[in-house]
Every structure is written in structure tokens, then in C-alpha cells.
């Protein structure tokens, strides 16, 4: 079914008229801008509603209102629970026989009631939005991997939510629903899923076993655990997005100066602060370690990076100050100070708990230094110094290392690989999950063995009861015969 440009334009005009009549406050500006410019998105709404314009407008209103209320356009790696994301409960990988991307749900990793469901839903929306951008609106296939699942993994409310996303908010986005290796104990769930879908969508449900998986997922696209050739092991990789005019992110042109905000919001003349080049800059008389890249490691519940600076000038006192392009994300102690000749200081940079580690690679720090006459200055004097300083400032730039590809810098500036914390968390989560599965299987085996023992005991009792009953019955039959025989002998003797 094709949609003509005239049908798209007619829908756009009719919808915008309803927006003008009711007001734009119910919709996000990004979504309204998309309605005005994205023909492909409108065509998907029309196809989803079989070109019924009235039904399509109703769906568009509900979808856009939901997007604003759920803050879909604000969902990113910085606003979702990354500990949920790195577990690998859901992720895209491979394609089906039609070339549509698979969004895989590893259902055995989900236990009903074990997580904050609002946060889980935000993680699902993150992947939906990311796949929409990645696939440019092309349909995707939902792959429910139920291998090894039991009743504890079956969450019908969550399943209904996923189905509702495709039914109400993501038009014409579903190719197939593949349900893989579902045990007989979960068969009732299929009827519930089918009841949630229109008749045409029910035809999209495919029940597959390992023997039939290759009929819908090519062998080179299927994971090895399904019997395919793909040996992929999940590891979360941050999205690389190309910013567009429609993005709500404010872009800074590369030929413009980036102003670094101070930790406590104090103002200073930033005309000499810029990021016009990718080189780190010269620290002057300050020796700075690490010299280029700040690596964050976990310390208790926080992520911290330690920066060492040393005054190498034999005669001159040096005042230093740290600035960052993301002051809301970091706590720096101390952020400013004075070093006498030969003195050094360790500066601790903490990532605040409210912010996620996945966006660290976009953050930068600037170490600024200037000669001063004394090595004893109060906090107020330091503040006044840096508010009024504009000349003779030396700058040294550092970038933050992304934890998923983290490097630590040795004191001589050479890179030394350190363990990938994201991969470690994934492996640890996988190990814990495997341990839980083994424990569950052991528990089931013990319960089954106990049940067999009880059955055997009951059978033994029944057999014993039957034998005793048979023996008593036999004894009862034989006793009268013996009496008769005795009576016969006694009578014969009398004769």
C-alpha cells in the first residue's frame, strides 16, 4: 500500500488545523516540527490506520500527547538507568528474513517486581527511539527469547506495555513478533497477547523453536544460542548521533569559543578560554598528571578521578583554577589554589550520582594557571584574582575518558589500558544470572526429588496396606476350613 504526497499533505494540513484550534501546549515542539517536515513519519501513521484520515488524526494526537507527557524527546543515555541498560535484558542485534532489525528481549533476565518499572519502560523507549533513528523509520521485529523462562519471568503487564507501544505510539513500525522457545506452562500468555492485537497483527506472531528459527532469522544473523553463527556477546555501546536542526541539543560551532563555567558559578572574563583546537595545550610551569585524559574509577558509590598538578618553577608562585564545560555534573575539590615553587596538589573530581557515566566522553576540563606574588591567599582573594585575571593565563585542556572504552594515563603521558568497567559489569551480571539459574534449577531438582520420595512413600504405604489386607483376608478364609476339618475328625472318632 502506497501513500501519495497529496494524502500526506492533506493529513498534515488537517492535523495542524486541530493543533491551531486547541493550542500547541499539549505537544512537544520537536514533534510538531517533525509533523511539519517529516513526510515519512506521516505516511507511517496513514498506513497504520489504513489511510482513514479521521482515525489517523486521533492516533497522532494520542501519540504526540503521550510523547510529551512521557518526555520521550528528553530520554537519552544521561537520563536512563544505565545499570538496567548494561544488563542486556533488551538490545538490538541481527535482522530477520526481510532485513528488519531485531529488538531482542532476553526474558529470563526480567523478574516481575524486581526493578522500578517506570525506569524499565524508559529504557525500552530509549531503544525504540534509537532504532527509529538508526533504521530511519523502517519496520523492526520484536524477538521474545523465552528460553529458560518460568512463571517468575512472565510479566503480562510489561508485555502489554510493549505491545501498546507498537499499537498506539509507534505507527507501522512492527514487522514480526517472534516468540522463541516458549515452554508449555506459558501457553496461556499467547492468548492474552493475541487479544491485544488487531486481526492483521495477530498474523505477525511467529512461534519458533530452535529447529525452525532459521526460517525467519538467517543463520548468519541468528545468535549461537539460537543455533546460528553470530557469537555476539552483549555490551552496551553509546549511540553516536548526528545532530540536526530538529535536535533540541544546542550546538556550538567548532569555530566558536566554548565558555567553561566555574564550579561555584563565579563569573570571570572568559575571552581567553577556548576550545579552538584539539591539542591539549601547554601547562606551562605546571606538571599535570594525567596529561591528556581523565579516567574515572568507582570509589564506593561515586566515580572519581584524581588530578595531580605540580609547580615546577623554582622561584615563582603559581595560582591554578579548574573549569569544566559541565559544572552541573562534577564536584571539584579543591577547584582553585596556590602552589609555592616545587609544591604539588591532588585535585579530586567527582561525578555526581544523578548523572550517568555514558556521556563522559563529551566532557572537558581546563586547568588555568597564572603567576602570583604570594603563596598565601584566602578563598575571597583567589575569587577576586580569577574574576579579574585576563592576561598571562596559561591553559591546559583535558578530556574525560568514556568508561566503556576507558584508558588511564601514566605519569609520563603514555596510555595504559585499564579494565573496561562496563564489560566487567556485564560479565558480573551474566555470572550472577547464571548462578541464579543454576540455583533455580537445583531448587527445582530438589523439589522434584522430594516429590518422588513422597510418592514412593505413599506407594509403599499403599502396597503395605494392600498386602496386610490380603493376608488378613487369606487368614479369614483358611480358619473356618480348619474348624470344619477338626469337627470331622472328632465325629469319626465318636463313631
N, C-alpha and C positions, 0 to 999 in steps of 0.2 A: 504494500500500500504506500503510495507516494503522496506527499503533501506539496501543493503548489505554492508559489510565492504569494499569490493572491489570498489563499486561505490563511497563510501566516500573517500577512499584513492586516487582514480583517480581524483576526484574533487579537493582534497587538492593539489595534485601534479600539476594539470593544473593551478589552481589559483596562487599558489606560483611562478610558472614559469612566469606568467604575471606580478606579483609583481617584480620579479627579473629583468625582461626586462624593466619595466617602472620606477622602483625605489620605495623605501618604504616611501618616504616623504609624499605621499598622504594619508597614513593610520596611525592610532594611534598604537603604539607598543602593547598596551593591546589587541587590536582587532586582530592584526597579530598573537600574541601569542595564542589567542583563536582559530584562524583558524588552527594553528599547532596542538592543543591539544584537542579541543572540538568536538568530533565526532557527538554528538547530535545536535549541532548548525548547522553543515554542512548538516546533514540529513534533518533538517528542511528546509534549502534552496532548497535541491533537491525535497522534497515533494511539496513545494510551487510552484516550476517550473515544476512539473510533470516529474522529472528526465531528463529534457533536459539540458545537461551539459553546452552548449553554453549560453542558456538563464540564467542558474543558475549563471555562472561566471559573466555575465553582471549585474545581480541583486546584487551579492556580492560586486562588485566594487562600484556600486552606493550606496549601504547601508553603506559600510565602509568609503567611502569618505564623505558621509553625517555625519556619526558619528564623524569624526574628525572635520569637519567644524562647526558642531553644538556643539562641545565639550561635547559630551554625557558622556564620561568617567569622566568628571570633575563635573557633576551635582550631588549635594548632598544637605543635609539639610542646609549646610553652604552657598550654592550658589544660592538657590531659594528664592522667595518671600514668607516668612513664613506667612505674613498676608493673602496671597491668599490661602495658604495651609490650614490654620485653619478655613477658611470659610465653608468648607465642600461642595464645588462645585463639587468635584470629589474625590472618595475614594473607596477602595476595601472593599467588605463585602458580605459574603454568597457565595453560589455555585449554579450552575444550575443543571438540572436533570442529566447531565453527570458527575457531580462532578467538573466542571471547575469553577474557581473563577470568581466572578462578579466584574468588574470595573464600578462603578455607576457614572453616570453624572447627577447631580441634575440641570437640565437645567434652572429651574426658578431662580436659583441663578446667572445665567450668563445673563448679559445685554450687547448687542453688543455696542462696543465703550467705555465701562465704565472702562476698565482695559488696561494695557500695554500687548498687545497680545504676544509679544516676551516672556515676563515673564510667561504668562499663559501657553504657549507652553512648556517652561522649566519645569513647574510644572507637566504637563501631562507626559513629558518624565521621570521625577523623578519617577512617579507611574509606568510607563511601565517598567523601569529598575528594580525597586524594586520588581514588581510582577514577572518578569523574574527570578530573584534570588530566590524569595520565592517559586515559582511554578516549578523551575528548568526547564524552557522552555515549560512546559505543557500549552496547549491552555487555553485562558481565554474568557469570554463573556463580550461584551460591553452592558451596560444597560442604555439606554437613558430614564430617568424618566422625561416625559413631562407633568406630572400632574400640572395643574395650569399655564401652559405657554401660552404666547400670542406672537404676532408678534415681540415684542421687545426682546424676549428671543431667537428668531430664528436667528442664525448666521451661514449661509451656508459656509462661508469661514472657520470658525472654525471646522464645521462638515467635510468639505472636507479634512482638515488637519488631523483629527483623522483617517478618512478612509485611507488616503495616508500612514499613519504610518504602518498600517497593510498590505497594498497592496505592499509597496515598501521597507520598512526598518525592519519590524519585521516579518520574514517569518514563515508561518504555525503556527501563534500564535492566530488566531481568531476562536472561536467555533461558537458563535451566535452573531448577533446584535439584541438585544431586544429593541423595541420601545414601551414604555408603556404610555397608556392614552394620545394619541395624538389627539388633537381637529381637527375638520374638516377643520378649517381655515389653518392648516399647512399641509394638504394632498399633496400639490404640492411639498413639500420638499422630500417626499418619492421617487418621480420620479427622482429627482436630485441625491439622494443617490444611487439609483439603477443604474443610468447611470455611476457612478464612479466605480462600481464593475464588475468583470467578471461574466459571467452567473452562474458559480457554486457558487460564493459567494452570489449572489442575493438570493439563496435558504436559506442562513443563516439568512436572515432578518425575524424576527417574530414580527408581530403587535399584541400587547396584551392589554387587558382591565383587570380591577380588577377581573372580573368574570373568566377570563381564565389564570390568572398569574400562578396558581399552576400547570398548565400543563407543564411549563418549569422551574419553581423555586419551590422546595419543600416547604411545609408550614413552616417547622422549619428553613428554610434558607431565607424566604421572610420577609421583614420588615413589621411591623404592619401597616404602612401607605399603604402598598400594599394589606393588608388582611392576612398577615402571622402572625407568632408568635414571630418574632425577635423584641424585644423592644430596639434595639441598637440606641443610640444617638451618632452621630459622635463626636469624639475628637481625634485630631492628636496625634499619638504616634510615637516617633522617632524609626527608624529602628535599630535593633540590628544585626550587621553584623559580621560574622566570617571572619577574614582576611585570605586571601590565598596568595600563591606565586604570583598569577597573579594580585593581587591588587596593585595599584600604591601607596598605602599608605606605607610609610616606617615604619616598625615595630621596636619597641625597646624591646629586650628580657627582661623578668622580672628579670633576674639576672644581668642586666647591670645597670649602673648609668645613671640617667636622668639629663642632664645639663640644668639648668634654666637660661635663658637669662635675662640680666638686662634690665630695662625699656629703657635706652638710649643707649644700645649696648656696655656699658663699659665692658672690659674684666677683669676677676678675676680668681683666682685659684679655679676651681670647683671640685677639687678632694674630698672635704668633703661634696659635695652636692649629695644626692642620694635619690631614692625612693624605697629602697630595701624592705620596709615593709609597710603594710597598716596602721599601727598605726600613729597617728598624731604627735607623738614626744612630748618632754617636752619643754615648752617655757622658762624654767629656771626661772630667776627672773622677766621675763616679764609676766604680766597677759594679756591674749589675748581674746578678745570677738568680735565675736563668736569664740568658741574654736576649732571647727572642720569643720564647713560648712558655706561657704559664700553664702548668699541668695541675689539675685539681684531684686530690685524693680524699677518700672518705675518712673523716675523723668523728667517730660516734654517729650522730645524726646529721652532721654537716659535711659539706665539701669545702676543703681549704687548700690554698696554695700559699707557699711561703717564698717571699722575695727578699734576697739579701742584697743590700747596697753598701758600698764602702767608699769612703773618701780617700782617694789615692794621692791627692795633692799634699806635699809635705809642709806647706805653710798656710794655705787658705782654708777658712771655714766655709762649708757649703750647706746651704739650706735646700731641702728637697720637698717635693709635693707630688702626690699621685692623683691623677684624674682618670675617669673612665667614661665611655660613651653610654653606659647603662648604670647610673648611680642607684637606681631603684633595686638592682639585683644584688649588689655587693655591700659588704661591711668591711672597711679597711682600718686596720689598727697597727701602727699609727699612720695617718694619712699625710702628715707633714712633720718636719723636724729639722734639726741642725746637726751636722756632723763636724767634729773637730778633725784636724789632719790625722789620717790613719784610722779614724773611728769607723765602725760599721753598725748597721741596724738591720734587724729582721722585721719585715712587714708581713703581717698575716692578712690574707684576702679571703673572706668567707662568702660563699654563695648562699644567699638567704633561702630558707626552706621553701618559701612559696614559689620559687622559680625552679624550672626543670633544667637538667644538665644538657639536654639535647641541643639547646641554642647557643652553647658556649662559643662555638667557632666564630660567631658573628660579633663577639665582644672584644674590646680592646682596652688597653691601659697605656697611660702616658706618664713617664717619670720625668718631672721637670726639676731642674736644679739651677741655682744662682749663687754667686759668691756673697758672703756677708762678713761683717766686721767682728762679730762675736759669736761664740758657740752657746750662749745662754740667752734664750728668747722664750717669752711666755706665749701661751696659746693666742692671746689677743695680738701680741706683736707679730707672730707668724701670720695670723689672719690679715693684718694690715699690710704686711710685706707682700703677700701674694695678691692682694687686691690691687696694689699699686705698681707691681712689677710688670714691665713690658719689654725691657731691654736686657741683653746679656743672659737670656734664658736658654739653657741647653735642654734639648728634648731627647728622650729615648722611648721608642714605641715597642710595645709587646702585644702579642695576640694571645687569646685563650685557646687552649687545645680542647678539641672535642673528645669527650670520654670514649666514644665508640671507635676512635682512631687516635688514642692518646699517646703522646710522646713526652718524656721527661728530658730536660736539658741538663747535661753535666756541667761542671764548673768551667770547663774550657770551651763550652758552647756547642760541643758535639752532641748529636741526638742519640739517646739511648732508649730503646723500646722498653716500655713497661707493660704489665699485663693489661689487657683490654677488659675494663670493669664490666662493660655491657655484656661481653661474651661470657665472663665469669658468672654474672647473674643468670644468664640464660642457661648455662650448664648446671649451675646450682639448682635453679628452678626445675630443670629437667630431671636432675638426680632426686630431688625431693618428691617430684611427681611419680617417678619410677618407684621410689621407696613406698609411697602411699599406695600405689597399685599393687606392689608385692604384698604389703601388709593387708590390703583388702582381699587379695586372693588367698592369703594364708588364713585370714579370718573366715572366709567362705569355706575353705577346705576343712578347717577345724569344726565349723558348724555342721558341715556335711557328715564328717566322721562321727560327731556326737549324735546326729540324727540316725545314722546307720546303727550305732551302738544301741540306741533306744529301740529301734525297730527290731534288732536282733534279740534284745532282752524280752520285748513283748512276744516275739515269735517263740522264744524258749519257754516263756511262761504259758503260752497257749498250748504248745506241744506237751509240756509237763501236765497241764490240766487235762488235756485230751487223754494222755496215757493213764493218768490216775483214774479218770472216769472209766476208761476201757477196762482197767484192771479190776475196779470195783464191780463193774457190770459182769465181768467174767467170773469173778468170785461169787457173785449173787446167783449166777446160773448154775454153778457147779455144786453149791451147798445143798439144795433140795435133792439132787441126784444121789448124793452121799447118804442122806437120810433115808431115801427110798431103799437103797441097797442094804442098809443096816436093818431096816424093818423086814426086808425079805429073808435075810439070814436068820433073824430071830424067829420068824414064823416057821421056817423049815425045821429049826431045831425043836420047836414045840411038837411038830408032827412026828 
